[in-house]
Structure formats: C-alpha cells, structure tokens
C-alpha cells in the first residue's frame, strides 16, 4: 500500500524517460485515486490556485510502476 506522502515529490516520467514534473498532489473521488497532479501547474493547484490554462493531471490508469524516487507512466500519457 502506498500513501500520499510516499508519492509526493517524486519525479513523474514516461517509460521512454521524458520528465513531466514532480507529483504535488492526488485527485480522488469516491475513495479511489483518479490522477496525479504534476508539474508547476500542479504545485499551484496543490495550494488552491488554479486551475491554470494547461491541464496538469495524469490519469492514475497511466501509471505503469513506481521505481525508487520515480513514478513511471505510459509514453502515450494524456494530461486531463
């Protein structure tokens, strides 16, 4: 089982190594995680500022694995 605090601050990157930013928060509904909130926009969202023009959330379904200090997502990830 992972906790929010164990994910916060980790780098989010695609399988091919493209860094998307750091995980700043999670979005959840009905008791389950829906998305990772990442990057600079995610930092602002974490503090209740936003939403910014560009989306900053990666669907939880896109997470492939968690390796050390990185959260790895599919290469075809779409921001929501």
LODO-801790 format. One record per residue (C-alpha): residue number from 1; residue in one letter; z, y, x. Coordinates in steps of 0.2 Angstrom, whole numbers, always signed. Each point is the difference from the previous one (the first is absolute). Example, Ala and Ser with C-alpha at 12.3 -4.5 7.8 and 13.67 -1.06 7.14 Angstrom:
BEGIN
<i = 1 aa = A w = +39 v = -22 u = +62>
<i = 2 aa = S w = -3 v = +17 u = +6>
END
This chain:
BEGIN
<i = 1 aa = X w = +0 v = +0 u = +0>
<i = 2 aa = X w = -5 v = +17 u = +6>
<i = 3 aa = X w = +10 v = +16 u = -4>
<i = 4 aa = X w = -7 v = +18 u = -1>
<i = 5 aa = X w = +9 v = +5 u = +15>
<i = 6 aa = X w = -8 v = -14 u = +10>
<i = 7 aa = X w = -17 v = +7 u = -4>
<i = 8 aa = X w = +2 v = +18 u = +1>
<i = 9 aa = X w = -7 v = +8 u = +16>
<i = 10 aa = X w = -11 v = -15 u = +4>
<i = 11 aa = X w = -18 v = +4 u = +5>
<i = 12 aa = X w = -12 v = -6 u = -14>
<i = 13 aa = X w = -17 v = -6 u = +8>
<i = 14 aa = X w = -15 v = -10 u = -6>
<i = 15 aa = X w = -4 v = -17 u = +7>
<i = 16 aa = X w = -13 v = +7 u = +12>
<i = 17 aa = X w = +14 v = +12 u = +7>
<i = 18 aa = X w = -4 v = +17 u = -9>
<i = 19 aa = X w = +16 v = +9 u = -2>
<i = 20 aa = X w = +3 v = +8 u = -17>
<i = 21 aa = X w = +17 v = +8 u = +3>
<i = 22 aa = X w = +18 v = -5 u = -2>
<i = 23 aa = X w = +8 v = -7 u = -15>
<i = 24 aa = X w = +11 v = +14 u = -8>
<i = 25 aa = X w = +4 v = -7 u = -17>
<i = 26 aa = X w = -4 v = -14 u = -13>
<i = 27 aa = X w = -6 v = +2 u = -17>
<i = 28 aa = X w = +7 v = -12 u = -13>
<i = 29 aa = X w = +0 v = -4 u = -18>
<i = 30 aa = X w = +8 v = -13 u = -11>
<i = 31 aa = X w = +10 v = -6 u = +15>
<i = 32 aa = X w = -14 v = -4 u = +11>
<i = 33 aa = X w = -9 v = +9 u = +15>
<i = 34 aa = X w = -17 v = +8 u = -5>
<i = 35 aa = X w = -4 v = +9 u = +16>
<i = 36 aa = X w = +4 v = +7 u = +17>
<i = 37 aa = X w = +1 v = +19 u = +2>
<i = 38 aa = X w = -8 v = +4 u = +17>
<i = 39 aa = X w = -5 v = +14 u = +11>
<i = 40 aa = X w = +3 v = +19 u = +0>
<i = 41 aa = X w = -3 v = +0 u = -19>
<i = 42 aa = X w = +13 v = -14 u = -2>
<i = 43 aa = X w = +13 v = +10 u = +10>
<i = 44 aa = X w = -2 v = +14 u = -12>
<i = 45 aa = X w = +0 v = -11 u = -15>
<i = 46 aa = X w = +16 v = -8 u = +6>
<i = 47 aa = X w = +9 v = +17 u = -1>
<i = 48 aa = X w = -8 v = +3 u = -18>
<i = 49 aa = X w = -13 v = +12 u = +6>
<i = 50 aa = X w = -17 v = -5 u = -7>
<i = 51 aa = X w = -10 v = -9 u = -4>
<i = 52 aa = X w = -12 v = +7 u = +12>
<i = 53 aa = X w = -19 v = +1 u = -2>
<i = 54 aa = X w = -3 v = -16 u = +10>
<i = 55 aa = X w = +8 v = -16 u = -6>
<i = 56 aa = X w = +13 v = -8 u = +12>
<i = 57 aa = X w = +5 v = -16 u = -7>
<i = 58 aa = X w = -6 v = -18 u = +5>
<i = 59 aa = X w = +1 v = -13 u = -13>
<i = 60 aa = X w = +13 v = -13 u = +4>
<i = 61 aa = X w = -13 v = -14 u = -4>
<i = 62 aa = X w = -9 v = +6 u = +16>
<i = 63 aa = X w = +14 v = -4 u = +11>
<i = 64 aa = X w = -5 v = -15 u = +11>
<i = 65 aa = X w = +15 v = -2 u = +11>
<i = 66 aa = X w = +14 v = +9 u = +8>
<i = 67 aa = X w = +0 v = -2 u = +19>
<i = 68 aa = X w = +14 v = +8 u = +10>
<i = 69 aa = X w = +0 v = +18 u = -3>
<i = 70 aa = X w = -17 v = +0 u = -9>
<i = 71 aa = X w = -6 v = -3 u = -18>
<i = 72 aa = X w = -17 v = -8 u = +0>
<i = 73 aa = X w = -12 v = +3 u = -14>
<i = 74 aa = X w = -17 v = -6 u = -5>
<i = 75 aa = X w = -15 v = +9 u = +9>
<i = 76 aa = X w = -7 v = +5 u = -17>
<i = 77 aa = X w = +16 v = +8 u = -6>
<i = 78 aa = X w = -2 v = +14 u = -13>
<i = 79 aa = X w = +12 v = +15 u = -2>
<i = 80 aa = X w = +7 v = +2 u = -18>
END
